[in-house]
């Protein structure tokens, strides 16, 4: 500082700070040799506090208002300076203005995917991002732990550390939450509140208040999203047979319809084959009897098995699931009987040729 700056600085008796940066947490009021005149006017605006530091030791903290600096306003500093034995003007002290307003829309996000367990998709990698808000809660602690002698402490000097804390704690919480992947979006609010509550304790160690953590999105890997899209599409299609007929009818009369019709026809043939195979498989396991057809049951571990038609009973005899002593019952019979005592079943045993030994 030059000679004239020193001279004019000694005559300036107004101390204040207007934040024109919107990202400053703490600003040190600059004065030549930190000399402040006794009786100087100090203006502390709303969302500010002024912290006096004497030879590296934090002294008085003044809240919003206009002050005439004297011993009654600075009791701690007066004691440190031994002003009770006499006061000399100017006195030396550093004044730090702390910005108490909320700092909003600060970004956080996972650099690397988080692996979580899911009942449906097993192990899944997810990414997440969102915003958070902070404010200075304890100016003295912030200056002591973080700011130090920095005369212009900005957000970007600490946001990296704060973001790392949020991401680290979020990773632990989401990995142990046991929330199904498909239900995560419905729990953003609850997760955000829980994360804010858990992490705010660590922010307090820096003299900061964590007002809110918001989760904007938890995204899945492209492969998982593709599977979900396919499931959604199948749900929207509904009846595939009706959908196929509709697509075929819609393609007729349109340009290049022959090619489209051919593709749809191929799809239809494949679908029809699959449908027939399904019918055949279902026929074996869920036979629907024709009217007046006699159906049979047989006992296995004292539990009735069936109903089966005569062809299925013959197959079970061939597979040795039923022998002549097996108890059986059929519609029209009064009680259970051995298979060898039922006329139509007895005929099967007569015609059955055992395999050669």
C-alpha positions in Angstrom: 0.0 0.0 0.0 1.3 3.5 -0.9 1.8 6.5 1.2 -1.4 8.2 0.3 -3.4 5.0 0.8 -2.0 4.9 4.3 -3.0 8.5 5.0 -6.5 8.2 3.7 -6.9 4.9 5.4 -6.3 6.5 8.8 -9.1 9.0 8.1 -11.6 6.4 7.0 -13.8 5.5 9.9 -16.5 3.5 8.2 -16.1 -0.2 8.1 -18.6 -2.3 6.0 -18.7 -4.9 3.3 -21.0 -5.3 0.3 -20.8 -8.8 -1.4 -20.7 -8.4 -5.2 -19.6 -11.9 -5.9 -22.5 -14.1 -4.7 -20.1 -16.9 -3.9 -18.1 -15.4 -1.0 -18.4 -17.1 2.4 -15.9 -15.0 4.4 -14.2 -11.7 3.5 -11.5 -9.9 5.5 -11.8 -6.2 5.7 -8.5 -4.8 4.4 -6.9 -1.9 6.3 -3.3 -0.8 6.4 -1.5 -2.6 9.2 -5.0 -3.6 10.4 -5.3 -0.3 12.2 -8.8 0.7 13.2 -9.6 4.0 14.8 -11.3 4.1 18.1 -15.0 5.1 17.6 -15.0 3.9 13.9 -18.5 3.1 12.5 -19.0 -0.6 11.8 -22.0 -1.6 9.7 -23.0 -5.2 9.8 -25.8 -5.9 7.3 -28.5 -8.5 7.3 -27.1 -12.1 6.7 -23.7 -11.0 8.0 -21.7 -11.2 11.2 -18.4 -9.5 11.9 -15.7 -11.5 13.6 -12.8 -9.7 15.3 -9.4 -11.5 15.4 -6.6 -10.3 17.5 -3.1 -11.7 16.8 -4.6 -14.9 15.5 -7.1 -15.3 18.4 -10.8 -14.9 17.7 -12.4 -12.3 19.9 -15.8 -10.6 19.5 -18.6 -11.5 17.1 -21.0 -8.7 16.2 -24.4 -9.4 14.7 -26.3 -7.2 12.2 -26.5 -3.5 13.2 -24.5 -0.3 13.3 -21.8 0.0 15.9 -19.4 2.7 17.2 -16.3 0.7 18.0 -15.4 1.2 21.6 -14.6 -0.9 24.7 -18.2 -1.6 25.6 -18.9 -3.2 22.2 -15.7 -5.2 22.2 -15.3 -6.7 25.7 -13.2 -9.6 24.7 -10.9 -7.6 22.5 -10.6 -5.0 25.2 -9.4 -7.7 27.6 -6.9 -9.1 25.1 -5.6 -5.6 24.4 -5.5 -4.6 28.1 -7.6 -1.5 27.4 -8.6 -1.4 31.1 -5.2 0.2 31.7 -5.6 2.8 28.9 -6.7 2.9 25.3 -4.7 4.1 22.3 -6.2 4.9 19.0 -5.9 3.4 16.4 -5.9 -0.2 17.6 -5.0 -3.3 15.5 -7.4 -6.1 14.8 -8.6 -8.1 11.8 -12.3 -8.0 10.9 -13.8 -10.9 9.0 -17.3 -10.6 7.5 -19.1 -13.9 7.3 -22.0 -14.3 4.8 -24.9 -16.1 6.5 -27.2 -16.3 3.6 -28.1 -19.7 2.0 -26.0 -20.9 -0.8 -28.4 -22.9 -3.0 -28.2 -25.1 -6.1 -24.8 -26.6 -5.3 -24.3 -29.7 -7.4 -23.3 -33.2 -6.3 -23.1 -36.4 -8.3 -21.4 -39.8 -8.4 -18.3 -40.0 -10.5 -18.3 -43.8 -10.6 -21.3 -46.2 -10.5 -22.6 -47.6 -7.2 -23.2 -51.3 -7.1 -26.3 -52.3 -5.2 -28.2 -55.6 -4.7 -31.7 -55.9 -6.1 -34.1 -58.9 -5.8 -35.2 -58.6 -9.4 -32.0 -57.6 -11.3 -29.5 -59.0 -8.8 -26.4 -56.7 -8.7 -27.0 -53.4 -10.5 -24.8 -50.3 -11.1 -26.5 -47.0 -10.6 -25.5 -43.3 -10.8 -27.0 -40.4 -9.0 -26.9 -36.6 -9.0 -28.7 -33.7 -7.3 -28.3 -30.4 -5.5 -27.7 -29.3 -1.9 -27.9 -26.1 0.2 -25.6 -24.8 2.9 -25.2 -21.8 5.2 -22.7 -20.7 7.8 -23.9 -21.8 11.2 -20.9 -21.1 13.5 -18.7 -18.3 12.1 -16.0 -18.8 14.7 -15.7 -22.5 14.0 -15.6 -22.0 10.3 -12.8 -19.4 10.5 -10.9 -21.6 13.0 -11.3 -24.9 11.0 -11.4 -23.9 7.4 -10.8 -20.3 6.5 -7.7 -19.6 8.6 -6.0 -16.5 7.3 -7.7 -16.6 3.8 -8.8 -13.0 3.2 -11.4 -14.0 0.5 -12.8 -17.4 1.1 -15.1 -18.6 -1.8 -17.5 -21.5 -2.2 -15.3 -23.4 -4.7 -12.6 -23.7 -2.1 -14.8 -26.1 0.0 -17.5 -27.5 -2.3 -15.3 -30.3 -3.6 -14.8 -31.6 -0.1 -18.5 -31.2 0.8 -19.5 -33.0 -2.4 -17.2 -35.9 -1.6 -18.9 -36.2 1.8 -22.3 -36.3 0.3 -21.4 -38.9 -2.4 -19.6 -41.1 0.1 -22.5 -41.2 2.6 -25.1 -41.5 -0.2 -23.3 -44.6 -1.5 -23.4 -46.3 1.9 -27.0 -45.4 2.4 -28.4 -46.4 -1.0 -26.4 -49.7 -0.9 -27.9 -50.7 2.4 -31.4 -49.3 1.9 -32.8 -52.5 0.3 -35.2 -50.5 -1.9 -36.0 -52.3 -5.2 -34.6 -50.5 -8.2 -38.1 -50.0 -9.7 -39.2 -48.2 -6.4 -36.3 -45.8 -6.0 -38.0 -42.9 -7.9 -41.0 -43.2 -5.4 -38.6 -42.8 -2.5 -36.5 -39.7 -3.6 -38.1 -37.5 -0.9 -37.6 -39.9 2.0 -34.0 -40.7 0.9 -33.2 -37.0 0.6 -34.5 -36.2 4.0 -32.6 -39.2 5.6 -29.4 -38.3 3.8 -29.7 -34.6 4.9 -30.2 -35.8 8.5 -27.2 -38.2 8.5 -24.7 -35.9 6.7 -25.6 -32.6 8.5 -23.6 -33.8 11.6 -20.4 -33.8 9.6 -21.1 -30.4 8.1 -21.4 -29.0 11.6 -17.8 -29.9 12.3 -16.9 -27.2 9.7 -19.3 -24.6 11.2 -21.7 -25.1 8.3 -25.4 -26.1 8.2 -26.6 -28.5 5.6 -30.1 -27.3 5.0 -31.2 -29.7 2.3 -29.9 -32.5 0.0 -32.1 -33.2 -3.0 -31.9 -36.3 -5.2 -32.8 -35.3 -8.8 -32.1 -38.6 -10.5 -30.9 -42.2 -9.9 -30.1 -43.7 -13.3 -29.6 -47.3 -14.4 -27.1 -48.7 -16.9 -28.3 -48.6 -20.5 -28.7 -52.4 -20.6 -31.1 -52.4 -17.7 -33.0 -49.5 -19.1 -33.4 -51.3 -22.4 -34.9 -54.3 -20.6 -37.3 -52.1 -18.7 -38.3 -50.4 -22.0 -39.0 -53.8 -23.5 -41.2 -54.8 -20.6 -43.1 -51.6 -20.9 -43.6 -52.1 -24.6 -44.9 -55.6 -24.1 -47.3 -54.3 -21.5 -48.6 -51.7 -23.9 -49.0 -54.2 -26.8 -51.3 -56.4 -24.7 -52.8 -59.1 -27.0 -50.0 -59.9 -29.5 -52.4 -61.6 -31.9 -54.7 -58.6 -32.2 -51.6 -56.3 -32.4 -50.2 -58.5 -35.3 -53.5 -58.4 -37.2 -53.8 -54.6 -36.7 -50.2 -54.1 -38.0 -50.9 -56.3 -41.0 -54.1 -54.4 -41.9 -52.4 -51.0 -41.4 -49.6 -51.9 -43.7 -51.8 -52.7 -46.7 -52.0 -50.0 -49.3 -49.0 -48.0 -47.9 -45.7 -47.5 -49.8 -43.3 -50.4 -49.5 -46.2 -52.3 -47.9 -45.1 -55.6 -49.5 -41.8 -55.5 -47.6 -43.6 -54.6 -44.4 -46.3 -57.2 -44.9 -43.6 -59.8 -45.6 -41.9 -58.9 -42.3 -45.1 -59.0 -40.4 -46.1 -62.3 -42.0 -42.8 -63.8 -41.0 -43.4 -62.6 -37.5 -46.9 -64.0 -37.6 -45.7 -67.4 -38.7 -43.1 -67.5 -35.9 -45.7 -66.4 -33.4 -48.2 -69.0 -34.6 -45.6 -71.8 -34.3 -44.8 -70.7 -30.8 -48.5 -70.6 -30.0 -49.0 -74.1 -31.3 -46.1 -75.4 -29.3 -47.5 -73.7 -26.2 -50.9 -75.3 -26.9 -49.3 -78.8 -27.2 -47.4 -78.3 -24.0 -50.4 -77.1 -22.2 -52.5 -80.0 -23.5 -50.2 -82.4 -21.8 -50.5 -80.7 -18.5 -54.0 -79.4 -18.4 -56.3 -81.7 -20.4 -59.9 -80.5 -20.9 -62.2 -83.5 -21.1 -65.0 -83.7 -23.7 -68.6 -84.1 -22.4 -69.3 -87.6 -20.8 -65.6 -88.6 -21.0 -64.6 -90.7 -18.0 -61.8 -89.2 -15.9 -59.6 -91.2 -13.5 -57.7 -90.5 -10.3 -55.0 -92.5 -8.6 -53.7 -92.5 -5.1 -50.1 -91.4 -4.4 -49.0 -91.1 -0.8 -52.7 -91.2 0.2 -53.3 -88.1 -2.0 -55.5 -88.2 -5.1 -53.7 -87.4 -8.4 -55.7 -86.3 -11.5 -58.0 -86.1 -13.3 -56.5 -88.0 -16.3 -58.2 -89.5 -19.4 -57.7 -93.2 -20.3 -54.8 -92.3 -22.7 -52.9 -90.5 -19.9 -53.5 -93.4 -17.5 -52.0 -95.8 -20.1 -48.9 -93.6 -20.4 -48.5 -93.6 -16.6 -48.8 -97.4 -16.5 -46.1 -97.6 -19.2 -44.0 -95.2 -17.1 -44.6 -97.5 -14.0 -46.2 -94.7 -12.1 -49.3 -96.9 -11.8 -49.3 -100.7 -11.2 -52.1 -103.3 -10.7 -52.2 -102.6 -6.9 -52.5 -98.8 -7.2 -55.8 -97.5 -5.8 -57.9 -95.7 -8.4 -61.2 -94.0 -8.6 -63.3 -92.7 -11.6 -66.5 -90.8 -12.1 -69.4 -93.1 -11.4 -67.5 -95.4 -9.0 -68.7 -95.7 -5.3 -65.3 -96.2 -3.8 -61.6 -96.5 -4.5 -60.5 -99.9 -6.1 -57.3 -101.5 -7.1 -56.3 -100.7 -10.7 -56.5 -104.4 -11.6 -60.2 -104.5 -10.5 -61.3 -101.7 -12.9 -62.4 -103.3 -16.1 -61.0 -100.7 -18.6 -57.8 -100.4 -16.7 -57.4 -104.2 -16.4 -57.5 -104.3 -20.2 -54.5 -102.0 -20.4 -52.5 -104.3 -18.2 -53.4 -107.3 -20.5 -52.3 -105.5 -23.6 -49.2 -104.0 -22.1 -46.1 -105.9 -23.3 -43.3 -105.5 -20.8 -39.8 -104.7 -22.1 -37.5 -107.7 -22.5 -35.1 -108.3 -19.7 
